[in-house]
Amino acid sequence: MKLEKWLHSSMKIEMTDGRTLVGSFVCTDRDNNIILGSCTEHLRPDGNTFSIL
């Protein structure tokens, strides 16, 4: 399986709402959501979640 090479790898995931999650890849669920272990959440320093163009 292609995902096996990522098992226990450190991952940084940037969410569409501006949050960043950093953790260890554990698996995906049946809806293809990524499951991270030992995860920490980081918010943008400016507090803005949307950029205005």
C-alpha positions as CSV (number, residue, x, y, z in Angstrom):
1,M,0.0,0.0,0.0
2,K,1.3,3.5,-0.9
3,L,0.5,5.0,2.5
4,E,2.6,2.5,4.4
5,K,5.8,4.5,3.6
6,W,4.3,7.5,5.5
7,L,3.5,5.5,8.7
8,H,4.9,7.3,11.8
9,S,6.3,10.1,9.6
10,S,6.0,13.6,10.9
11,M,3.4,15.6,8.9
12,K,2.4,19.3,8.8
13,I,-1.2,19.8,7.5
14,E,-2.5,23.2,6.6
15,M,-6.3,23.4,7.0
16,T,-8.5,25.7,4.9
17,D,-9.5,27.7,8.0
18,G,-5.9,28.8,8.7
19,R,-5.0,26.2,11.3
20,T,-1.8,24.1,11.0
21,L,-1.7,20.6,12.5
22,V,1.7,18.9,13.2
23,G,1.8,15.3,14.2
24,S,2.7,11.7,13.3
25,F,0.8,10.0,10.5
26,V,-1.1,7.0,12.0
27,C,-3.7,6.1,9.3
28,T,-6.7,7.3,7.3
29,D,-10.3,6.5,8.1
30,R,-12.9,5.2,5.6
31,D,-13.8,8.7,4.6
32,N,-10.1,9.4,3.8
33,N,-9.5,11.7,6.7
34,I,-5.9,11.8,7.9
35,I,-5.4,10.6,11.5
36,L,-2.4,12.1,13.3
37,G,-1.0,11.0,16.6
38,S,0.7,13.3,19.1
39,C,-0.8,16.2,17.2
40,T,-0.4,19.9,18.0
41,E,-2.5,22.8,16.5
42,H,-1.0,26.1,15.5
43,L,-3.0,29.3,14.6
44,R,-1.9,32.1,12.4
45,P,-0.1,34.8,14.4
46,D,-2.3,37.6,13.1
47,G,-5.5,35.7,14.0
48,N,-6.9,36.1,10.5
49,T,-8.3,33.0,8.9
50,F,-9.1,34.5,5.6
51,S,-7.0,36.7,3.3
52,I,-8.7,39.6,1.4
53,L,-7.5,40.2,-2.1
